[in-house]
Amino acid sequence: MEEFDYEEVVKATENFNPRKMIGKGSHGVVYEGVVVKDSIKRMVAIKKPSEGLEDNSKLENEIQVLTSLGQNPHVVNLIGTTRYDKNKKKLIVMDLMANGTLHDMLHENKTPPTWPKRVEMAMQIARSVQFLHGEKPVVIHRDIKSSNILFDSQWNAKLADFGLAVRGVDSLSQPAGTIGYLDPCYTTPDKLSTKNDIFSFGVVLLEMVSGRKAIDVCKTPSSLVEWAMRLIEQKLFKEICDGRVAVPDNMVATVSYLLRCAARCVSENEDERPSARDVVLGMERCFVERVSRFLPSWKCVLVWLRKKIVISVGVQSHERRIRCIAEEEGEEDDAVSSANKVSITIRQVLAHVTFDSHEFNCCQTVSHQTRFGQ
């Protein structure tokens, strides 16, 4: 972890210019900026305490937790810190998440995410929780919500904001979190456990599938969990799905699985909630099975490829390439005569295949008659 000069951070944010502000929470304000290290410019996010906030404990806690964590592709990376006043309070310098939050993607952007993207995000978020819960001692985030899930420049989802996180099961920590995502079972300090995070993750899953906010006072019931659980119990999965984007036939079963998983995560009975590891393994198993069912058999592939392969380099280019090799080895005649017997790997074949969608669909062994709940 690097230690930055305060003047360097001030310059990077243009003296914390409001135009540079990209986020604001209960205990901190986040600015984007550019720092220079070894003549290399790097885009960063800089978090400082909110104006007038005397209590800097949440920011200090975030630094301690992030410092203790190893690198993980699904958690926002801490780059360094800087001290900024006589009381030695610190600012946090992190990787810039250039593409905003999951909350914005679901509720603010004009174009809602596709279903394949939602499935990918679900897996990435589940893996971030698994990573935290696999630490020794365990890390409990306590504030998993859509506005704390950020996207990097490649649109990978990462968990952020560790101001409320705790290392180990601290029975002295007062319950904390965000209404709508907060586990209703977490009412006293001794109720702290990883299952609190699992509940919040379940709410995020429901939010991603439905496109509805965790709490929406304009709707009845206002609670996403209450509304969704009624429909899940009746197996009305389609009624929950975000109506702005139609669910493709070949993803119906996968989305149904996500809803059933979410229902287990938000169960009133903590013992029925899965671990983060079980969530990840279940998702992987579901997704792999669905993909394999929709892939044609190898026999079908080989028959189909025999008819439809189109190699971008023709026979003449093969001849030219072989002639060059042959000239070096002094075997030109034999090499050219075998130009039509050049062997290629499966990877090369697939890299040059031109697909005919009608014929490919004919190879599929699973019908598109699948429906929700089946």
MODA-V14959 format. One record per pair of residues at least 12 apart in sequence whose C-alpha atoms are under 10 Angstrom apart, sorted by the first residue. I is the first residue (numbers start at 1). J is the second residue. Records with the same first field share a line. If there is no record, write none. Layout:
I->J / J
This chain:
1->67 / 78 / 79 / 80 / 81 / 93
2->78 / 79 / 80 / 81 / 82 / 93
3->79 / 80 / 81 / 82 / 83 / 92 / 93
4->35 / 79 / 80 / 81 / 82 / 83 / 91 / 92 / 93
5->81 / 82 / 83 / 84
6->81 / 82 / 83 / 84 / 85 / 90 / 91
7->82 / 84
8->34 / 35 / 36 / 82
9->33 / 34 / 35 / 44 / 46 / 81 / 82 / 84 / 91 / 92 / 93
10->33 / 46 / 84
11->33 / 34 / 35
12->31 / 32 / 33 / 34 / 35 / 36 / 43 / 44 / 45 / 46
13->31 / 32 / 33 / 34 / 35 / 44 / 45 / 46
14->31 / 32 / 33 / 34
16->29 / 30 / 31 / 32 / 33 / 46 / 48
17->31 / 32
18->31
19->31 / 32
20->32 / 33 / 45 / 46
21->33 / 45 / 46 / 47
22->45 / 46 / 47 / 97 / 98 / 100
23->45 / 47 / 100 / 101 / 147
24->47 / 48 / 49 / 50
25->47 / 49 / 50 / 147 / 148 / 161
26->49 / 50 / 53 / 58 / 163
27->47 / 48 / 49 / 50 / 51 / 53 / 54 / 55 / 56 / 57 / 58 / 59 / 161 / 163
28->46 / 47 / 48 / 49 / 50 / 51 / 53 / 56 / 58 / 59 / 91 / 161 / 163
29->46 / 47 / 48 / 49 / 50 / 51
30->45 / 46 / 47 / 48 / 49 / 50 / 91 / 92 / 93 / 94 / 96
31->44 / 45 / 46 / 47 / 48 / 93 / 96
32->44 / 45 / 46 / 47 / 93 / 94 / 95 / 96 / 97 / 98
33->45 / 46 / 93 / 96
34->46 / 96
35->93
42->95 / 96
43->94 / 95 / 96 / 97 / 98
44->78 / 79 / 92 / 93 / 94 / 95 / 96 / 97 / 98
45->78 / 79 / 92 / 93 / 94 / 95 / 96 / 97 / 98
46->79 / 80 / 81 / 82 / 91 / 92 / 93 / 94 / 95 / 96
47->59 / 81 / 90 / 91 / 92 / 93 / 94 / 161
48->82 / 84 / 89 / 90 / 91 / 92 / 93
49->89 / 90 / 91 / 92
56->89 / 90 / 91 / 163
57->89 / 163 / 164
58->161 / 162 / 163 / 164 / 165
59->89 / 90 / 91 / 92 / 161 / 162 / 163 / 164
60->89 / 90 / 91 / 92 / 162 / 163
61->162 / 163 / 164 / 165 / 166 / 167
62->78 / 92 / 160 / 161 / 162 / 163 / 164 / 165 / 166
63->78 / 80 / 81 / 90 / 91 / 92 / 93 / 162 / 163
64->162 / 163 / 165 / 166 / 167
65->139 / 141 / 162 / 163 / 164 / 165 / 166 / 167
66->78 / 79 / 160 / 161 / 162 / 163 / 165
67->79 / 80
68->135 / 139 / 167
69->131 / 132 / 135 / 136 / 139
70->131 / 132 / 135
72->127 / 128 / 131 / 132 / 158
73->124 / 127 / 128 / 131 / 156 / 157 / 158 / 159
74->123 / 124 / 125 / 126 / 127 / 128 / 129 / 130 / 131 / 149 / 150 / 151 / 156 / 157 / 158 / 159 / 160
75->124 / 125 / 127 / 128 / 129 / 131 / 132 / 149 / 150 / 157 / 158 / 159 / 160 / 161
76->94 / 95 / 96 / 97 / 128 / 149 / 150 / 151 / 152 / 157 / 158 / 159 / 160 / 161 / 162
77->93 / 94 / 95 / 96 / 97 / 158 / 159 / 160
78->92 / 93 / 94 / 95
79->92 / 93 / 94 / 95
80->92 / 93 / 94 / 95
81->93 / 94
95->152
96->150 / 151 / 152 / 153
97->149 / 150 / 151 / 152 / 153 / 154 / 155 / 156 / 157 / 158 / 160
98->150 / 151 / 152 / 153 / 154 / 155
99->150 / 151 / 152 / 153 / 154 / 155 / 156 / 157
100->147 / 148 / 149 / 150 / 151 / 152 / 153 / 155 / 157
101->145 / 146 / 147 / 148 / 149 / 150 / 151 / 152 / 157 / 158 / 159 / 160
102->121 / 145 / 146 / 147 / 148 / 149 / 150 / 151 / 157 / 158 / 204 / 207 / 208
103->145 / 146 / 147 / 148 / 149 / 150 / 204 / 207 / 208 / 211 / 213
104->146 / 147 / 149 / 150
105->146 / 147 / 150 / 151 / 208 / 211
106->118 / 146 / 207 / 208 / 209 / 210 / 211 / 212 / 213 / 242
107->146 / 207 / 211 / 212 / 213
111->244 / 245
112->211 / 242 / 244 / 245
113->208 / 211 / 242 / 244 / 245
114->244 / 245 / 246 / 247 / 248
115->208 / 209 / 241 / 242 / 245 / 246 / 247 / 248 / 251 / 252 / 254 / 255
116->247 / 248 / 251 / 254 / 255
117->155 / 156
118->205 / 208 / 209 / 255
119->205 / 208 / 209 / 251 / 254 / 255 / 258 / 283 / 287
120->156 / 157
121->149 / 151 / 155 / 156 / 157 / 158 / 205 / 208
122->157 / 201 / 204 / 205 / 208 / 209 / 258 / 280 / 283
123->157 / 279 / 280 / 281 / 283 / 284 / 287
124->156 / 157 / 158 / 159 / 280
125->144 / 149 / 156 / 157 / 158 / 159 / 201 / 204 / 205 / 276 / 280
126->159 / 198 / 201 / 202 / 205 / 276 / 277 / 278 / 279 / 280 / 281 / 283
127->158 / 159 / 276 / 277 / 279 / 280 / 281
128->157 / 158 / 159 / 160 / 276 / 280
129->141 / 144 / 159 / 194 / 197 / 198 / 201 / 275 / 276 / 277 / 279 / 280
130->194 / 198 / 275 / 276 / 277 / 278 / 279 / 280
131->276 / 277
132->165 / 167 / 194 / 276
133->167 / 168 / 193 / 194 / 195 / 197 / 275 / 276 / 277
134->276 / 277
135->167 / 168
136->167 / 168
137->166 / 167 / 168 / 169
138->166 / 167 / 168 / 169 / 193 / 194
139->162 / 165 / 166 / 167 / 168 / 169 / 193 / 194 / 197
140->162 / 164 / 165 / 166 / 167 / 168 / 169 / 170 / 192 / 193 / 194 / 195 / 196 / 197 / 198
141->159 / 160 / 161 / 162 / 163 / 164 / 165 / 166 / 167 / 177 / 194 / 196 / 197 / 200
142->161 / 162 / 163 / 164 / 165 / 166 / 175 / 176 / 177 / 178 / 181 / 182 / 183 / 192 / 193 / 194 / 195 / 196 / 197 / 198 / 199 / 200
143->159 / 160 / 161 / 162 / 163 / 164 / 165 / 176 / 177 / 178 / 179 / 181 / 182 / 196 / 197 / 200 / 201
144->159 / 160 / 161 / 162 / 164 / 165 / 177 / 178 / 181 / 182 / 196 / 197 / 198 / 199 / 200 / 201 / 202 / 203 / 204
145->159 / 160 / 177 / 178 / 179 / 180 / 181 / 182 / 197 / 200 / 201 / 202 / 203 / 204 / 205 / 207 / 214
146->159 / 181 / 200 / 201 / 203 / 204 / 205 / 207 / 208 / 213 / 214
147->159 / 160 / 161 / 204
148->160 / 161 / 162
149->161 / 204
164->176 / 177
165->177
166->192
168->192 / 193 / 194
169->189 / 190 / 191 / 192 / 193 / 194
170->189 / 190 / 191 / 192 / 193
171->188 / 189 / 190 / 191 / 192 / 193
172->188 / 189 / 190 / 192
173->188 / 189 / 190 / 191 / 192
174->186 / 187 / 188 / 189 / 190 / 191 / 192
175->187 / 188 / 189 / 190 / 191 / 192
176->188 / 189 / 192
177->196 / 197 / 200
178->200 / 214
179->214 / 215 / 223
180->200 / 203 / 204 / 213 / 214 / 215 / 216 / 222 / 223 / 224 / 225
181->196 / 197 / 199 / 200 / 201 / 202 / 203 / 204 / 214 / 215 / 223 / 224 / 225 / 266
182->196 / 197 / 199 / 200 / 201 / 203
183->195 / 196 / 197 / 198 / 199 / 200 / 203 / 266 / 267 / 268 / 270
184->196 / 199 / 266 / 268
185->199 / 268 / 269 / 270
193->270
194->270 / 275 / 276
195->265 / 266 / 270 / 271 / 272 / 273 / 274 / 275 / 276
196->265 / 266 / 270 / 273
197->265 / 266 / 275 / 276
198->262 / 264 / 265 / 266 / 267 / 270 / 273 / 274 / 275 / 276 / 279
199->262 / 263 / 264 / 265 / 266 / 267 / 268 / 270 / 273 / 274
200->214 / 262 / 265 / 266
201->262 / 265 / 266 / 276
202->225 / 258 / 259 / 260 / 261 / 262 / 263 / 264 / 265 / 266 / 267 / 273
203->223 / 224 / 225 / 228 / 262 / 263 / 265 / 266
204->224 / 225 / 262
205->258 / 259 / 261 / 262 / 263 / 265
206->224 / 225 / 228 / 229 / 240 / 241 / 258 / 259 / 260 / 261 / 262 / 263 / 266
207->224 / 225 / 228 / 240 / 241 / 242 / 262
208->241 / 242 / 258
209->237 / 240 / 241 / 242 / 243 / 255 / 256 / 258 / 259 / 262
210->224 / 228 / 237 / 238 / 239 / 240 / 241 / 242 / 243 / 244 / 259
211->240 / 241 / 242 / 243 / 244 / 245
212->224 / 228 / 240 / 241 / 242
213->225
214->226
225->262 / 263 / 266 / 267
226->266
227->240
228->240 / 241 / 259 / 262 / 263
229->259 / 260 / 262 / 263 / 266 / 267
232->256 / 259 / 260 / 262 / 263 / 373
233->260 / 263
235->256 / 259 / 260 / 372 / 373 / 374
236->256 / 372 / 373
237->252 / 255 / 256 / 257 / 259 / 260 / 371 / 372 / 373
238->252 / 255 / 256 / 371 / 372 / 373
240->256 / 259
241->255 / 256 / 259
248->368
249->367 / 368 / 369 / 370 / 371 / 372
250->290 / 291 / 293 / 294 / 366 / 367 / 368 / 369 / 370 / 371
251->287 / 290 / 291 / 368 / 370 / 371 / 372
252->368 / 370 / 371 / 372 / 373 / 374
253->286 / 287 / 290 / 370 / 371 / 372 / 373 / 374
254->283 / 286 / 287 / 289 / 290 / 291 / 372
255->372 / 373
256->371 / 372 / 373 / 374
257->282 / 283 / 286 / 287 / 372 / 373
258->279 / 282 / 283 / 286
260->373
261->273 / 274 / 279 / 282 / 283
262->274 / 279
264->279
265->279
290->366
293->364 / 365 / 366 / 367
294->361 / 363 / 364 / 365 / 366 / 367 / 368
295->360 / 361 / 363 / 364 / 365 / 366
296->360 / 361 / 362 / 363 / 364 / 365 / 366
297->363 / 364 / 365
299->363
300->360 / 362 / 363 / 364
301->360 / 363
304->355 / 356 / 359 / 360 / 363
305->349 / 350 / 353 / 354 / 355
308->353 / 354 / 355 / 356 / 359
309->349 / 350 / 352 / 353 / 354 / 355
310->349 / 350 / 351 / 352 / 353 / 354 / 355
311->348 / 349 / 350 / 351 / 352 / 353 / 354
312->351 / 352 / 353 / 354
313->352
315->339 / 340 / 342
316->339 / 340
317->339
318->336 / 338 / 339 / 340 / 341 / 342
319->335 / 336 / 337 / 338 / 339 / 340 / 342
320->336 / 339
321->336 / 339
322->334 / 335 / 336 / 337 / 338 / 339 / 342
323->335 / 336 / 337 / 339
324->336
